Amino acid sequence: MHLLLLLFLSQSLGMASSGHNPYLPDPQFTPGVYNPGVTQSTIASTICKANWTKTIRPPVRYTNKLKAEQMAKLGLKGKPNSYEEDHLVSLEVGGDPDDPQNLWPEPWPEARLKDVVETNLAHRVCAGTITLAEARKILATDWTVEFERIKGMTVAQALAKKRKK
């Protein structure tokens, strides 16, 4: 069952033959980019400041246009509203807000699961239990490993559980 779900998701995302995790963007197109204004020494006045991400979030007109362009370029099927134009390295840990190499069309169910990891990492950075560099690396390389550590289940298991509800 899980293997079929993974195969279906990888094919629906247009990544079946790429050989990489189907829940991650193609690193060739979306390697992740950091906001140069966010450093370990500036976190108190940036990412750890309440509502700071609202001040840098790109406008929806920009992300919707970019999402449509990227979907076409990547050959993604489905309607644009089935995807969130998501930041690989989230704004909550100092990802670049509008660089196309930090944004990619992520299916909504997966985006909601990734949000769990992003929030967890941001809280840990601001609490001083993890460095900004460590949090960024987790998101830029494979957020699904951290999701499994936090939730005790894989992304595929969490998606299957959501679908049963």
C-alpha positions in Angstrom: 0.0 0.0 0.0 2.7 2.5 1.0 4.8 1.6 -2.0 1.8 2.2 -4.3 1.2 5.5 -2.6 4.8 6.6 -3.1 4.8 5.5 -6.7 1.5 7.4 -7.4 2.8 10.5 -5.7 6.2 10.4 -7.4 4.5 10.0 -10.8 1.9 12.7 -10.1 4.7 15.1 -9.2 6.6 14.2 -12.4 9.5 12.8 -10.5 9.2 9.0 -11.0 12.4 8.7 -12.9 14.5 11.3 -11.0 15.5 8.8 -8.2 15.1 11.3 -5.4 12.7 11.8 -2.5 9.2 12.6 -4.1 8.5 15.0 -1.3 11.4 17.3 -2.2 11.9 19.6 -5.1 14.5 18.9 -7.8 17.7 20.3 -6.3 18.8 21.4 -9.8 15.9 23.9 -9.9 15.4 24.5 -6.2 18.6 24.2 -4.2 17.3 26.6 -1.5 18.6 30.1 -0.9 19.1 32.0 2.4 18.1 35.6 3.2 21.4 37.4 3.6 19.8 39.7 6.2 19.2 36.8 8.5 22.2 35.6 10.4 22.7 34.0 13.8 23.5 37.4 15.2 20.3 39.0 13.8 17.7 36.4 14.7 16.3 38.4 17.7 15.4 41.3 15.3 14.3 39.1 12.4 13.0 35.5 12.6 12.4 35.5 16.4 10.4 38.8 16.3 6.7 38.2 16.2 5.1 38.5 12.8 8.4 39.3 11.1 7.7 36.9 8.2 4.7 39.0 7.3 7.0 41.9 6.5 9.0 40.0 3.9 6.5 37.5 2.5 6.3 38.0 -1.3 3.0 39.1 -2.8 0.6 36.4 -4.0 0.6 37.8 -7.5 4.3 37.1 -7.7 4.2 33.6 -6.2 1.1 32.6 -8.4 2.9 33.8 -11.5 6.1 31.9 -10.5 4.1 28.8 -9.6 2.5 28.7 -13.0 5.8 29.1 -14.8 7.5 26.4 -12.6 4.6 24.0 -13.0 4.9 24.3 -16.8 8.7 24.0 -16.7 8.6 20.9 -14.5 5.6 19.4 -16.4 3.5 19.2 -13.2 -0.1 18.1 -13.7 -3.2 19.4 -12.0 -4.5 22.8 -11.1 -2.3 25.5 -9.7 -4.5 25.7 -6.6 -3.6 22.1 -5.8 -0.1 23.4 -5.0 1.5 25.9 -2.6 4.4 28.0 -4.0 6.5 27.0 -1.0 9.9 28.1 0.3 12.3 25.2 0.5 14.2 27.1 3.3 11.3 28.7 5.1 11.0 32.3 5.9 10.8 31.2 9.6 14.4 30.2 9.5 15.7 32.9 7.1 15.0 31.5 3.7 15.1 34.0 0.8 11.6 35.3 0.3 11.5 35.8 -3.5 14.4 34.0 -5.1 12.9 31.4 -7.5 15.7 28.9 -6.4 14.1 28.9 -3.0 10.5 28.4 -4.2 8.7 25.5 -5.7 5.2 24.2 -6.3 4.6 21.8 -3.5 1.3 19.8 -3.3 -0.9 21.2 -0.4 -1.0 18.0 1.7 2.8 17.8 1.8 3.1 21.6 2.4 1.0 21.3 5.5 3.3 18.5 6.8 6.4 20.6 6.1 4.9 23.5 8.0 5.1 21.3 11.2 8.9 21.0 10.6 9.3 24.7 9.8 7.5 25.8 13.0 9.4 23.3 15.1 12.8 24.4 13.8 11.9 28.1 14.2 11.0 27.6 17.8 14.2 25.7 18.4 16.4 28.3 16.8 14.8 31.1 18.8 15.1 29.0 22.0 18.8 28.5 21.3 18.6 24.7 21.1 19.6 24.5 17.5 21.6 27.0 15.4 20.2 28.8 12.4 22.7 27.0 10.2 21.5 23.6 11.4 17.8 24.5 10.8 18.5 25.8 7.4 20.5 22.7 6.5 17.6 20.4 7.6 15.2 22.2 5.3 17.6 22.6 2.4 18.5 18.9 2.4 15.6 16.7 3.5 12.8 18.0 5.8 11.1 14.6 5.7 13.8 13.1 8.0 13.0 15.8 10.6 9.3 15.2 10.2 9.7 11.6 11.0 11.9 12.5 14.0 9.2 14.9 15.3 6.1 13.0 14.5 7.3 9.4 14.7 6.0 8.5 11.3 7.0 9.0 7.7 5.5 11.6 5.4 3.9 8.7 3.4 2.3 7.4 6.6 1.0 10.8 7.7 -0.5 11.4 4.2 -2.2 7.9 4.3 -3.5 8.6 7.8 -4.9 12.0 6.6 -6.6 10.3 3.6 -8.4 7.8 5.9 -10.1 10.6 7.9 
